[in-house]
Amino acid sequence: MKYNDVTLTKISEILKVMSEPMRLKILQSLHEGERSVTDILKETGGHQANVSKHLGILRRMGLVACRKDGLNVYYCLSDDSIFLICDGICDYLKRKIIKDQELLSSLESS
């Protein structure tokens, strides 16, 4: 499939946002359902200011949504399909490891 420049720019923006490990931890935490900021902090091991900053970036990009309930703010994924990207990268890494192991085996037997 060939993408136009606008689409490639959008893809690049999403990948840029997802390239931060803490943001991936937050997304992973939300993959199982809605979480309060306190829950996200516990699950990610992050600090309040840092996690809040990342949640804001994820929200502006449209990857997460939030709702207020009294003093608490709850976050959820806007769309679970974002994990198709992670699954695709993991599949690529598995194939790469297999190829690397095969190459190593061939070098060892030479």
Residue frames as qw, qx, qy, qz and C-alpha x, y, z in Angstrom:
[[0.000, 0.890, 0.457, 0.000, 0.00, 0.00, 0.00],
 [0.412, 0.263, -0.006, 0.872, 1.31, 3.45, -0.88],
 [0.224, -0.758, -0.487, 0.371, 0.52, 6.29, 1.53],
 [0.269, 0.816, 0.128, 0.495, 0.27, 9.96, 0.67],
 [0.333, 0.374, -0.399, 0.768, 2.30, 12.62, 2.49],
 [0.469, -0.492, 0.128, -0.722, -0.52, 13.60, 4.85],
 [0.935, -0.249, -0.177, -0.180, -1.04, 10.00, 5.93],
 [0.763, 0.177, -0.391, 0.484, 2.71, 9.41, 6.38],
 [0.032, 0.489, -0.330, 0.807, 2.92, 12.52, 8.57],
 [0.705, -0.432, 0.049, -0.561, 0.04, 11.29, 10.74],
 [0.951, -0.068, -0.285, 0.097, 1.60, 7.83, 11.06],
 [0.523, 0.356, -0.396, 0.665, 4.91, 9.45, 12.02],
 [0.273, -0.532, 0.240, -0.764, 3.21, 11.57, 14.70],
 [0.879, -0.339, -0.051, -0.331, 1.54, 8.53, 16.26],
 [0.893, 0.083, -0.310, 0.317, 4.76, 6.49, 16.20],
 [0.248, 0.509, -0.361, 0.741, 6.63, 9.42, 17.75],
 [0.549, -0.506, 0.192, -0.637, 4.14, 9.56, 20.62],
 [0.969, -0.187, -0.052, -0.154, 4.31, 5.79, 21.06],
 [0.700, 0.430, -0.434, 0.369, 8.13, 5.76, 21.02],
 [0.149, -0.577, 0.504, -0.625, 8.31, 6.80, 24.69],
 [0.384, -0.026, -0.912, 0.142, 8.45, 3.76, 27.03],
 [0.113, 0.182, 0.642, -0.736, 6.37, 5.39, 29.79],
 [0.538, 0.217, -0.103, -0.808, 3.61, 6.16, 27.31],
 [0.584, 0.099, -0.757, -0.276, 3.63, 2.52, 26.23],
 [0.180, -0.080, -0.861, 0.468, 3.40, 1.47, 29.89],
 [0.335, 0.216, 0.334, -0.854, 0.41, 3.77, 30.31],
 [0.616, 0.201, -0.414, -0.640, -1.27, 2.41, 27.19],
 [0.454, 0.054, -0.889, 0.026, -0.60, -1.14, 28.37],
 [0.043, 0.125, 0.718, -0.683, -2.14, -0.31, 31.74],
 [0.476, 0.285, 0.136, -0.821, -5.26, 1.02, 30.00],
 [0.379, 0.165, -0.790, -0.453, -5.46, -1.99, 27.69],
 [0.210, -0.214, -0.937, 0.179, -7.26, -3.89, 30.44],
 [0.174, -0.759, -0.615, -0.122, -9.82, -1.14, 31.01],
 [0.062, -0.865, -0.028, -0.497, -10.43, 2.26, 32.49],
 [0.675, -0.207, -0.419, 0.571, -8.01, 3.35, 35.20],
 [0.223, -0.967, -0.103, 0.061, -7.73, 6.25, 37.61],
 [0.317, 0.809, -0.408, 0.280, -4.54, 8.26, 37.63],
 [0.512, -0.586, 0.570, -0.263, -3.70, 6.61, 40.98],
 [0.933, 0.067, 0.353, -0.036, -4.09, 3.16, 39.41],
 [0.700, 0.676, -0.110, 0.201, -1.91, 4.16, 36.46],
 [0.047, -0.815, 0.503, -0.283, 0.78, 5.46, 38.83],
 [0.725, -0.367, 0.557, -0.172, 0.78, 2.15, 40.75],
 [0.914, 0.278, 0.293, 0.025, 0.87, 0.02, 37.59],
 [0.627, 0.717, -0.108, 0.284, 3.57, 2.00, 35.79],
 [0.725, -0.357, -0.154, 0.568, 5.76, 2.98, 38.73],
 [0.329, 0.536, 0.137, 0.765, 5.79, 6.53, 37.38],
 [0.184, -0.297, -0.410, 0.843, 5.68, 9.82, 39.24],
 [0.224, 0.721, 0.558, -0.346, 2.57, 12.01, 39.27],
 [0.140, 0.770, -0.147, -0.605, 3.95, 14.93, 37.24],
 [0.069, -0.342, 0.798, 0.492, 5.60, 12.68, 34.64],
 [0.209, 0.324, 0.919, 0.079, 2.57, 10.43, 34.16],
 [0.230, 0.763, 0.411, -0.443, 0.25, 13.44, 33.96],
 [0.082, 0.645, -0.408, -0.641, 2.44, 14.97, 31.26],
 [0.065, -0.115, 0.912, 0.388, 2.38, 11.74, 29.24],
 [0.232, 0.519, 0.805, -0.169, -1.38, 11.32, 29.70],
 [0.209, 0.765, 0.103, -0.600, -1.85, 14.84, 28.32],
 [0.069, 0.469, -0.666, -0.577, 0.21, 14.01, 25.24],
 [0.117, 0.138, 0.971, 0.158, -1.69, 10.75, 24.70],
 [0.232, 0.652, 0.613, -0.381, -5.00, 12.59, 25.11],
 [0.192, 0.712, -0.161, -0.656, -4.06, 15.36, 22.66],
 [0.057, 0.298, -0.825, -0.478, -3.05, 12.72, 20.11],
 [0.734, 0.021, -0.153, -0.661, -6.44, 11.04, 20.62],
 [0.479, 0.174, -0.860, 0.035, -5.03, 7.75, 21.88],
 [0.231, -0.305, -0.816, 0.433, -6.74, 8.03, 25.28],
 [0.280, -0.631, -0.305, -0.656, -9.90, 9.66, 26.58],
 [0.217, -0.029, -0.699, 0.681, -10.69, 10.80, 30.09],
 [0.394, -0.658, -0.440, -0.467, -13.64, 11.53, 32.31],
 [0.000, -0.340, 0.544, -0.767, -13.90, 13.27, 35.66],
 [0.613, -0.502, -0.584, -0.175, -15.77, 11.80, 38.59],
 [0.546, -0.819, -0.118, 0.131, -15.58, 14.17, 41.53],
 [0.224, -0.857, 0.411, 0.215, -11.90, 14.71, 42.29],
 [0.642, -0.180, 0.688, 0.286, -10.79, 11.66, 40.31],
 [0.482, 0.600, -0.360, -0.527, -9.90, 11.53, 36.63],
 [0.784, -0.001, 0.621, 0.018, -10.30, 8.22, 34.82],
 [0.220, 0.584, -0.559, -0.546, -8.56, 7.33, 31.56],
 [0.811, 0.174, 0.557, -0.047, -9.31, 4.74, 28.92],
 [0.347, -0.101, 0.648, 0.670, -8.05, 3.85, 25.48],
 [0.442, 0.437, -0.057, -0.781, -9.82, 5.62, 22.64],
 [0.847, 0.358, -0.234, -0.316, -9.37, 2.54, 20.44],
 [0.805, -0.374, 0.456, 0.058, -7.83, -0.85, 21.31],
 [0.853, 0.485, 0.107, 0.163, -6.60, -1.27, 17.75],
 [0.054, 0.908, -0.407, 0.088, -3.54, 0.82, 18.64],
 [0.635, -0.461, 0.620, -0.002, -2.10, -2.46, 19.95],
 [0.877, 0.437, 0.187, 0.071, -2.02, -3.84, 16.41],
 [0.316, 0.855, -0.363, 0.193, 1.07, -1.64, 15.99],
 [0.397, -0.618, 0.647, -0.207, 2.71, -3.23, 19.05],
 [0.880, 0.040, 0.465, -0.090, 1.73, -6.72, 17.91],
 [0.736, 0.670, -0.037, 0.091, 3.22, -6.05, 14.46],
 [0.100, 0.814, -0.526, 0.226, 6.49, -4.85, 15.97],
 [0.629, -0.404, 0.636, -0.194, 6.65, -7.87, 18.29],
 [0.908, 0.310, 0.281, -0.020, 6.07, -10.20, 15.34],
 [0.513, 0.797, -0.269, 0.170, 8.88, -8.43, 13.44],
 [0.218, -0.721, 0.612, -0.240, 11.23, -8.78, 16.44],
 [0.832, -0.140, 0.521, -0.134, 10.46, -12.51, 16.76],
 [0.844, 0.521, 0.093, 0.091, 11.22, -13.07, 13.06],
 [0.256, 0.849, -0.401, 0.229, 14.43, -11.03, 13.38],
 [0.507, -0.566, 0.619, -0.199, 15.58, -13.06, 16.39],
 [0.912, 0.123, 0.391, -0.029, 14.95, -16.32, 14.52],
 [0.675, 0.709, -0.093, 0.181, 16.95, -15.06, 11.52],
 [0.035, -0.823, 0.506, -0.256, 19.75, -13.88, 13.80],
 [0.725, -0.356, 0.573, -0.143, 19.84, -17.27, 15.54],
 [0.900, 0.366, 0.228, 0.069, 19.98, -19.03, 12.18],
 [0.428, 0.827, -0.278, 0.237, 22.83, -16.77, 11.09],
 [0.350, -0.701, 0.575, -0.238, 24.68, -17.41, 14.33],
 [0.878, -0.081, 0.466, -0.070, 24.23, -21.17, 13.90],
 [0.804, 0.571, 0.048, 0.159, 25.56, -21.03, 10.36],
 [0.168, 0.850, -0.419, 0.271, 28.58, -19.02, 11.51],
 [0.580, -0.535, 0.578, -0.210, 29.30, -21.45, 14.34],
 [0.907, 0.099, 0.410, 0.008, 29.18, -24.45, 11.99],
 [0.594, 0.785, -0.161, 0.065, 31.56, -22.85, 9.49]]
